[in-house]
């Protein structure tokens, strides 16, 4: 049975590798920052499965009004959405701010949260809905509410850790608030996707030290792909959990981090309310 998945950030790295694998048994909605530039990607995927339905859409996830407009278009594309993969990452260095919020965080956490909320009616029409959020082991150094309190922090490692903690906490809070649509997060491993070349000197140093352990994009996509194909009962039982190498890890962290996750959800929702209600 052909399912439908939406992937953010599908034009390279883990996102593209995920799309190349899932196209075998999924129709795909490809959320790109500049969709008009990626018709070649659609043609590439159609070579893998010529009968697939593939839609290009999207915008910069940091532009919330445009996210809302594009989400309305997605709702009209197909009757349901089975899998939402929140993969996209935006890494501006030095850090840029929009209305007091780091643009990387505005896109990678708040933009994804907004998109999930707007597409929730579409997920609810699926018999096996799920949300897969890409986090990182770096989340362990994250501070949940720091991005709402501190500006002009140019420590790119801290900014990245805070974003990846937010991605993990999103899955915990979402699964608690909307248990009929399980969400999970994952660490893909250290992947040679080019992120290490976009950060500051500290990020570049860390990635250079990790170079012997860096995975290919295809290896990094394995857990996202595996979770996309698991039975719904399994996802329901693992809702909110954090995965690495296709296995749940830190299984007690879900309950331990619930209050922190709900605090972040409240702060995030407060910022997004004007867009949601407009």
N, C-alpha and C positions, 0 to 999 in steps of 0.2 A: 504494500500500500504506500502510495506516494504521500509524503507529508510536506509541510511548508515551513521553512525556517527563514528568519531574518537575521542577517549577520551585519553588525556594524564594523567598519574598518576592514572590508574584504579585499582591498586592492593589492595587498602585499603581506608578507610575513605569515603569522599564524592565521589571520583571517582568510587570506587567499588559499592557504593549504586546507583549511576547514571547508571552504566552498568547493574546492576541487574534489574532496572526498564525499561530501554530503550530496553533491549533485547526482550521484548514482541512484538515490532513492528519495530525494527531496526536490521540490520546486523552491527557488531561492529568491528572496528579496534582498538586494544588495544595497545597504545604506552607505553611501560614499559622501565625502565632503563636496566633491565636484562630480556629480554623476554623469554629466555630459562628456567627461573626458575618458570614460571607461567602457565604451562599447566593445573595445577589443577584448576586455575580460569576459563579457557576455559571449562573444564568438568563441573564445577559448573554452568556456564551460560547455557550450553547445556541442563542441567537438567530442566531449566526453559522453554526453547524453543528448542527442539531437532533439528528442521530444520534450525536453524539460521546459517548464515555464520559468523565465527569469525576468525579474523586474529591477531596473535601476531607479534609485530614488535617493533622497537624503540631502544633507546640508552640514554645515559646521555645527556640531553638537553644543558649542558654546553660545550659539545664537538661538535662544529659546523660542522666540516668536516664530522663527523660521522652522524650528523643530516641530512646533505645533501645526504649522501649515503643511509640512511634509507628512506628518503623521496622519492628517486627514486624507491625504492622497493614498497612503498605505491602506487605510481602512476600506478604500474603494477597490483595491486591487483584487482581493480574493475574500472568500467568505470566512476564513479562519486562519489562525496562526498557531502552529504547534510548538515551535521552538524559537525563542528570542535569545540570541547570543550577543552579549554586551562585550565586544572585543576591542573596539576602537580605543586608541590612546593618542593624546595630543600633548606634545612635550615642547613648549616654547621655552627657550633659554636665551637671555636671562628671562626670569619669570615676568609675565605681563599680567595686568589686572584689568578687570572690567567690573565696574560698580563695586569695587572693594574686594572682589573675589579673584583668586588666581585662575587664569584662563584654562590651565590644564585641569584643575579641579572642577571648574565650571562645566567643562565638556565631559571629562572622564567619569565624574560621579553624578553631578547634578543634571547634566544633559541626558545621561543614561537613565536616571531616575524618572525624569520627565517623560522620556520616550516610553518607558515601561508603563507608566500610569496612563498615557494616552492610548497605548495599544492593548490595555487590559481587556476591553470588551472583545477584542479579536481573539485573545488567548482563551477567554472564557467559552468560546464557541468550539474549542478543540476538546476531544476526548482524552488527550494526553498532553496538556500544556506544560511547559517548563521554561524557566529562565536560567541561563548559564552566564555567570559574571566572571570575567578573567581578573584575578587578583594576582598576588605574588607573595613569596615568602618574606619580602620586604615589609609586608604589612605589620610584622611583629614590632617594628620600630615606629609605627604610626601613632599619631595622636588624633583622636576622633574629631574633636571640636576645634582644633587649632586653626584650620583654614577660615573659620568664622570669626576668629578673635584677633589674629595676628597678620598684619600686612608687612610688606617689605622684607619677608624672609627669603633670602636668596640661596638658602641651602637646598640644592636640588635633590639631594638624597632624602631629606626630611619631607619635601613636597611630594616626592614619589611615594614614600612610605605612607603618608597620610592619605593619598589617593587610593592606594591599594588596600589600606585598612577600610576605607569607605566602601570599596567594592565588596569586600568580604561582609561587612556589617549590613550592607544593603540586602544581601541574600538572606541573612538571619532575620532582619526586620520584616522584609517582604513575606517570608514564609510564615512568620507569626501573624501578620495582619491579614494575609490572603492565603490561607492554608490549602485552598483548592487549586492554587497555581504554585507548585513548589519551585523554589529558587535555590541554586547552589552556586558556590564559588570555587575557584581552583587556582593552583599555582602551576603554570605550564612548564616550569623549568627555566633555566637561563638560556634564552633563545637569541641567536644572531640575527635579529630583525632590524638592526640599525639604530635602536634606541640609544645604545651606548655612545653613538657618534653625535647625538643631538643634545645631550646634557652638558653640564659644566665640566670643569677639569676633574672634580671629585668623582662624578659619574663615570667619566672616561677611564679614570684610574681603576675604579672598582671593576669595570667590565674588562679591562686589560688583564687584571689579576685572575678573572674568572674564565678567560679565553679557553684554557684547556678543557673546560667542562661545558662549553656552550653547545646547545643542541641545534639541529636544523629546525626550520619552521614546521616541517612535516612531523617531526618528533614532538615539538611543542604543541601541536594541534591535537595530539592523540587523545588527551583527556576530554577536550571539548567534543570531539567526534564520538567518543565512547559514551559520554553522558547524553548526547543527542539521541542515541539509539537504545538506551536502557528502557525496560518496561516501566509503565507509569507507577506501578506499585513500589518499585524500587526507589524512584524519585520521591514519592510521597514519604517513604520511610527515612529518606536521607535529606529531607528538606532543611535548608539552612546550613548544611554541612560544607566543609572545605575539603577539596580533593587534591591529590597529587599522584601522578602516575596511575590514574584510573582507580584509586583507592581513597576512601575517606580517611582523613587524618585529623588529629586534634579533635576527636569526636566530643569531648567534654566542653570544648571551647564554645560550641553553639549556645548552650544554656548559660555558661559563664558570661558570655558577651551580650546577652539579650538586652539588659538594661542600657548598656553602652550603645547597642544598635538602635534601640528605640529613641534614645536621646538624639542620636545623629539623624534618624528619620524625622523627628520633630523639627530640628533645626533646618534640615533640607526642605521639608515640606513648607515651612514658613516662608522660605525664600521663593519657592516655586508657586505658591498660592496665587499671586497676581496673574501669572501666565495661565494657570489652570482655569481660573475664573473668567479670564478675558474673553 
